[in-house]
Amino acid sequence: MGKKKKTDPRIELINHYKKYVSSKGKLPQFIMELAEYGQVDFIEFKKHFKSLEELEVALLLWYFKNANDLLVKDKQADEWDPKDRHIAFLYLLIESMSKDEAFLHEFIDHKKSSSTFTTKFMYVLNKQDFEAIRTDGKMTEVFDKISINPKKAALTNHALGVIIFYLRDKSEDKQDTDAFIEKTSDLLFRLTDTSTLQSIFDLGKFMATRKNEVFTWD
């Protein structure tokens, strides 16, 4: 028998975080709290995450990575048009989060009011090179100069909106989430295929002034 694949230590730390929230009903405020709970050496923790907030960003980003990996493995997805690929990604994203729905309710409820976390996560997410959120087409000169693809930003931020809707959805079998995904995706792609997209996003100055070194699961 082959050797069992060793668990990524970052995943183990994230699992400690989830268990902490589930057992205590609150989010840890400091690295030491989580390290002591998971019986992890503080120095060892810092080898993998520079801060508690970086772990929290990585935690949410992990669901996006899982959905992306599943879509990339589906060879048929290469033949789909961009809208169908995006919709499939959203369904895979929701599926990857469903097993942690109770935890995510607690996590998002606390984090949605944190401007620092929201800003950090949005920045990191928009910097990821997920194949599932690949966009084609020529960018205008102004966006090209600052390496911003506004359509990619639209698709990425749309995925976040779907997550929030999903967690609030109380309809039977999440039927409202299905309708939300279909209707908003259709509207989004019709909108982003027009020149009006250029006036929607004001991310340029913010993104252009930030460093490119961000957390990634690669």
BELZIFEN-V961682 format. One record per pair of residues at least 4 apart in sequence whose ideal C-beta (glycine too) atoms are under 8 Angstrom apart, sorted by the first residue. I is the first residue (numbers start at 1). J is the second residue. D is the distance in whole Angstrom. If there is no record, write none. Layout:
I&J&D  I&J&D
This chain:
7&11&6  7&12&6  8&12&7  9&13&7  9&44&8  9&48&6  10&14&7  10&48&5  10&49&7  10&55&8  10&58&6  11&15&6  11&62&8  12&16&7  12&38&8  13&17&7  13&34&8  13&38&7  13&40&7  13&45&7  13&48&6  13&49&7  13&55&6  14&18&7  14&55&7  14&58&7  14&59&5  14&62&7  15&19&6  16&20&6  16&34&6  16&37&6  16&38&3  16&40&7  17&21&7  17&28&7  17&34&6  17&55&6  17&56&8  17&59&6  18&22&6  18&59&8  18&100&7  18&103&5  19&23&6  19&37&8  19&38&8  20&24&6  20&28&6  20&33&8  20&34&6  20&37&5  20&38&7  21&25&7  21&26&7  21&27&6  21&28&8  21&103&6  21&106&6  21&107&7  22&102&8  22&103&6  25&106&7  26&110&8  27&106&8  27&107&7  27&110&5  27&111&8  28&33&4  28&34&4  28&37&7  28&52&7  29&33&6  29&52&8  30&34&8  30&52&7  31&35&6  31&42&7  31&45&6  31&46&7  31&51&7  31&52&5  32&36&6  32&42&6  33&37&6  34&38&6  34&40&8  34&45&7  34&52&7  34&55&8  35&40&5  35&41&7  35&42&5  35&45&5  40&44&6  40&45&5  41&45&7  42&46&7  43&47&7  44&48&8  45&49&6  46&50&7  49&54&5  49&55&4  49&58&7  50&54&5  51&55&7  52&56&6  53&57&6  53&116&7  53&117&6  53&120&6  54&58&6  54&215&6  55&59&6  56&60&7  56&107&8  56&111&7  56&117&6  56&121&8  57&61&6  57&117&7  57&120&6  57&121&5  57&124&5  57&215&6  58&62&6  58&215&5  58&217&7  59&107&8  60&64&8  60&107&8  60&121&6  61&65&6  61&121&8  61&124&7  61&125&7  61&128&7  61&215&7  61&217&7  62&66&6  62&217&7  63&67&7  63&93&6  63&96&5  63&97&5  64&68&6  64&93&6  64&125&7  64&128&7  64&130&7  64&159&7  65&69&6  65&130&8  65&217&5  66&70&7  66&92&8  66&96&4  67&71&6  67&89&6  67&92&4  67&93&4  67&95&8  67&96&5  67&132&7  68&72&6  68&89&7  68&130&4  68&131&6  68&132&4  68&133&8  69&73&6  70&74&7  70&92&5  70&96&8  71&77&5  71&85&7  71&88&6  71&89&5  71&92&6  71&131&7  71&132&5  72&77&8  72&131&5  72&132&7  74&88&8  76&80&7  77&85&6  77&88&6  80&84&4  80&85&5  80&88&7  81&85&7  82&86&6  82&134&8  82&135&7  82&136&7  82&189&7  83&87&6  83&185&6  83&186&7  83&189&5  84&88&6  85&89&6  85&132&7  85&134&8  86&90&7  86&132&8  86&133&7  86&155&6  86&158&8  86&185&6  86&189&8  87&91&7  87&181&6  87&182&7  87&185&5  88&92&6  88&132&8  89&93&6  89&132&4  89&133&7  89&159&7  90&94&7  90&158&8  90&159&6  90&162&5  90&181&5  90&185&7  91&95&6  91&181&7  92&96&6  92&132&8  93&97&7  93&159&6  93&162&7  93&163&7  94&98&6  94&162&7  94&163&8  94&166&5  94&174&8  94&177&7  94&181&8  97&101&7  97&104&6  97&163&7  97&166&7  100&104&5  101&105&6  101&167&7  102&106&7  103&107&6  104&108&6  104&163&8  104&167&6  105&109&6  105&167&6  106&110&7  107&111&6  108&112&6  108&163&8  108&164&7  108&167&6  110&114&8  111&117&5  111&118&7  112&118&7  112&164&8  114&118&6  115&119&6  116&120&6  117&121&6  118&122&6  119&123&6  120&124&6  121&125&6  122&126&6  122&157&7  122&160&8  123&127&6  123&206&8  123&207&7  123&210&6  123&214&7  124&128&7  124&214&5  124&215&6  125&156&6  125&160&7  126&152&7  126&153&6  126&156&6  126&157&8  126&203&7  126&207&7  127&212&7  127&214&5  127&216&8  128&133&8  128&156&8  128&216&6  130&134&8  133&152&6  133&155&5  133&156&6  133&159&8  134&152&8  135&149&6  135&151&5  135&152&5  135&155&7  137&151&7  139&143&4  139&144&5  139&148&8  139&149&6  139&150&8  140&144&7  140&198&6  141&145&6  142&146&7  142&204&7  143&148&5  143&149&7  143&150&6  143&198&8  143&204&7  146&204&5  146&207&7  146&208&4  147&207&8  147&208&8  148&153&7  148&201&8  148&203&6  148&204&6  148&207&5  148&208&7  149&153&7  150&154&6  150&192&8  150&197&5  150&198&7  150&200&7  150&201&5  150&203&7  151&155&7  151&192&5  151&197&7  152&156&6  153&157&6  153&201&6  153&203&6  154&158&6  154&188&6  154&191&8  154&192&5  154&197&7  154&200&7  154&201&7  155&159&7  155&188&7  155&192&8  156&160&7  157&161&7  158&162&7  158&184&7  158&185&7  158&188&6  159&163&7  160&164&7  161&165&6  161&184&7  162&166&6  162&177&7  162&180&7  162&181&6  162&184&8  163&167&6  164&168&7  165&169&6  165&176&8  165&177&6  165&180&5  166&174&7  166&177&5  169&174&5  169&176&5  169&177&5  169&180&8  171&175&5  171&176&4  171&177&7  174&178&7  175&179&7  176&180&6  177&181&6  178&182&7  179&183&6  180&184&6  181&185&6  182&186&6  183&187&6  184&188&6  185&189&6  186&190&6  187&191&6  188&192&6  189&193&6  190&194&7  191&196&7  191&197&7  191&200&8  192&197&5  196&200&7  197&201&7  202&206&8  203&207&5  204&208&6  205&209&6  206&210&7
